[in-house]
Amino acid sequence: MNDNLNMKITETRNPASEELDTKSTSEIIKLINEEDATVAHSVAETIPEITGLVEAIVPRMRKGGRIIYVGAGTSGRLGIIDAVECVPTFSLEPGRVVGILAGGEDAMFRAKEGIEDSQAKGKEAIKEHNVNELDTVIGIAASGSTPYVIGAVKTARKLGALTGAVVCNYNSELAENVDHKIRAVVGPEVLTGSTRLKAGTAQKMILNTISTTVMIRLGKVYNNLMVDLKATNAKLRERARGIVTEITGIDNKEADEILKAADYQVKEAIIMIKRGCDLAEAKNLLDESQGDLRSIIG
């Protein structure tokens, strides 16, 4: 390995996986599993930094801001996955959590590695998304040195946006150019440099934690129930019914009737039952409470 690669722990060789190609199938799988088991501990060490970022995001989201993930390759794809899943899970309006991937949508399915080498293209992407001071731009890069992502966060910061970074190296240019740096140092990969392994797992855990905690703080969860889900298929309608019966104590048949009357909006259905009101009044109560169900029904 040359000196440049040795500066990045994500590019160094893992002593535990020496002679990897000579091991049996079960030995390889066991080794990968053992290395994966260390990831949660590395993520746990970033809890204070994640907390600071989440607490800074929430007031911006309340005012209409967005979370914008920016990454290349695996990192960028993970950002898109998290962004897409926020819509059905929390009935979030499309565009409130966004994933920007170097190379665009096509790069989700086919690698376009060269695009990530340009800071200018990262800058362009931020400007195309009309980033402003209410937005939060989170750069994701295991190495912390991806030019595209660095260009994006630098530009976002100049535009007044809150910025964060999710990296897997101790020292990185990306982390030094944001307001909130989250460093989950998972160590060398089983397959040298393949950061879709432990680093990718750590990144997904962190993004899940950020978005889920933000949504909880925004009132999109009651107790530990997904009261803002978008019931768009049979499985989710069944889950919606279960949530309504759990919170209100009514039976399945009545829950189905109320949910239909509420256009399968779970919060509204629960308020209609608990407060004995119609859908319009339930919506007014939610508007007044900024979507906080607990403040309405206790």
N, C-alpha and C positions, 0 to 999 in steps of 0.2 A: 504494500500500500504506500502511496506517496504521502508527503507531509500534509497536503491539503485535505485528503480524505481522513487522515488520522486526527484532524482537528474536530471531526464530527463523529460522535459516538455511534450515530446511526449508520456509519459507513465502516466501522471497525469490525474485526472478526471476532466471533464468539468462541471462546475456548471450549465451551461445552459441546459445540457442534463440529469440532475438528474431525476430519475423515467422515463427514456426513454421508458421502456417496457410498461408503463401504458398509453402512449400518443396515440392519434388517428393517423391513417395513414397520414392524411393531416398535422397534427402537426409535425410528424416526418420529413416529406419531407420539410416542411417550415423551420424547425430547421437546417437540413442539408444544405439547400440552403443559409440560413443566415450565417452559418459558412463558407461555400465556398466563399461567397462574400468578406470575409476578406483576402483571399489568395493573391489577386493581390497587395494589399497594402504591405503585407509582402515581396513579391517578389520585389516590387518597391524599397524597402529599400536596396536591394542588388545590385542595378545598378552600383555603383562605383566598387564593387568587380567583377562583371561580365565583366565590361569594361576592367579592368586590365587583367583579364584572356584572353579575346578575343584578346587584343592587343599583348599579349605574344604568343598566338597560331599562328596568321596569318603568321609571318615570317617563322616559322617552317613548316607550311603547304606549303608555297611557295617553300621550299627546299625539299619537298617530305615527310615530317613528317605526322604522323597520329594523330587523336583524338581517344583515347581508353577509353571508359566508363567501369567502373567496379562496379558491385553491386550484391546484393543478393535479392531474392524475388521480390517484386514490383519494388524496386529501380533498380535492374538489368534488369528487363523486360523493363522498361522505357528507359534505355540506349540502348537496342537492337532495340526498336521501332524507336528511333531517328536515330540510325546508318543506319538502313535499308532504311528509307525514304529519306536519303540524296542522294542515288544513282539515283532514277528516278527524283527527284526534281531538282537536280543540275548536272546531268550527271557525277557524281563523280565516279571515278574508285572504284569497290568493294575493300574493305580492307583499304580505306583511313579514314573512320570513322568506328570504330569497337565497338561492345558491348560484354563484357565478363560477363557472368552470372554464379554465383556460382552454381555448379551442371551441367553445360553445357547446350546444346540445349534442352535436355529432361526437364530441370527445367522450360523452358518457358511455358510448358503446364501442368506440374505436380509438385507441391511443393516438394522441397528437402531441407528442412530447416536446417538439420544437417550440411551440407557442409559449411555453412557460419561461423561456429564456429572455423574454422581452418585458422590461419594466414599462415601456411605453404602452404596450397593449393592455397591461393591468390598469394603467392610468386611464386609457380610453374606456375600458369597461365600467369604471366607476363613474365617469362623466356621462356615459350613455344611460346609466341608471339614475341620473339626477340626484345623487347623494347629497343630503343636507345635514344640518346640525341636530336633527332629531333622530337620525339613523345611527345604527351601530354596525360597523364593518369589522368582521372577524377574519383575519388571515389564518389559513390553515396550511402548515407545511412542516413535515417531519424534520427536515434538515434545518428549517428556519432561514434558508438562503435562496429560495425560489424567486427569481427576479420579478416575474409576473405578479406575485402576491405582494412583494415589497413595494412595487410601483403602485399597486392598488391601495394599500393602507396609507402610504405616504400622501397620496392624493386625497384620500378620504379625510385624513387628519387636517390637511390644509383647508378643506371645505367645511370644517367644523364638526365633523362626525366623531362620535366616540369610537375608539379603535381597540381591538384586542387581537391577541395572537395565540394560537395553539401550536406549540412546537415540541420536539422531542430531543433537543440538544441544549446544553447548558448555555452556550454563548452563540447568539445568532443575530444577524442584521435585522431580521423580521421582528424579533422580540424587542429590539432596541428602538423600534420606530412606532410603537403603539402605547396606548395609555394603560392597558391591562395585559400583562404577559402571563400565560399559563404554560409552564414547562413540565411536561410529563416525561421524565428521562427514563425510558424503559430499557436502555442498554442495547448492546449489539443484537442483531437479529440472528435467528438460526441459519437463515440463508443470507449471507453478508449483503447488506444494503437493500434487502427486500422489505421496505417499510410498509408494505401492505399487511405485514404480519403484526408484530407487537405494537408498533407505532400506530398502525391503522386502527387496531383494536382500542388503543388508548384514546385516539382522537374521536372515535365514535362514542365511547363512553362519556367523554367530556361534552361533546355536542348534545347528546341526549340529556345530560345533566343540566346544561345551560338552558335549552329550550323548555324542558319540562318544568324546571324551577321557575322560570320566567312566567310560564302560563299559570302555574299555581298561584304565584303572587298577583297575577292579573285577575284572579277569581274564576278561573276556568275549571277549577276542581272543587268539589264539595266532599269533605272527609277525604277518602282516597278514591273517590268515584269520578268517572269521566263524564261529568254532567254537561259538557259542551261538545260532545261528540256529534258528528254529522252522520245521521242514520241513513246511509245511502244503499244498504243492501240488507239481505235477510239476517245475516249474522249481527250486524250493527243494530238493526231494529230489535232483535232479541235482547241484545245488551242494554239498549235504551229501556226496554220494558223492565228488565231486571233492576236497573238503577231506580226507576220510578217506584217500583214495588218496595224496594229496600228502604227508600227514604220516607215514603208516605204510608206504607203498610196496607195499601189497597191490593186487590187481587189482579191477576193477569188480564182478565177480560176488561175490567174497568180501566186498567192502565193502557191497554190497547186503544180503548175508546177516547181517552183523554189525549193520548199521544197523537191520534189522527186529527183531533180537533185543534191540536197545537202544531200541526204540520210537522210532527216528529221532532220538535224542538224540546229537548229534555228539561232544561231549566224552566221554560214557560209552563210545561205540563205540571211540573212539581209545584210551582207557585199557584197555578189554577186550582190544584187540589188542596194545598195547605191554606191558601188564603180565600178559597171559595170565590174566585173571580174569573172573568173571561180572559181570552187571549190578549186583547188590547190592553187591559189593565195589567196583566202579567208583564207585557213588554214595557209599559210605562214604569213599573216598579224596577225592572232591570236597568232601564236607562238611568233612573234616578240614583241607583246604587252602583253605577258603573259596572254592572254585570256581576256584582257580589251576591250570590245566592244566600250565603250565610246571614248576611245582614237583613235579609227579607224574612227568612223562615226560622232563623236561630240555629 
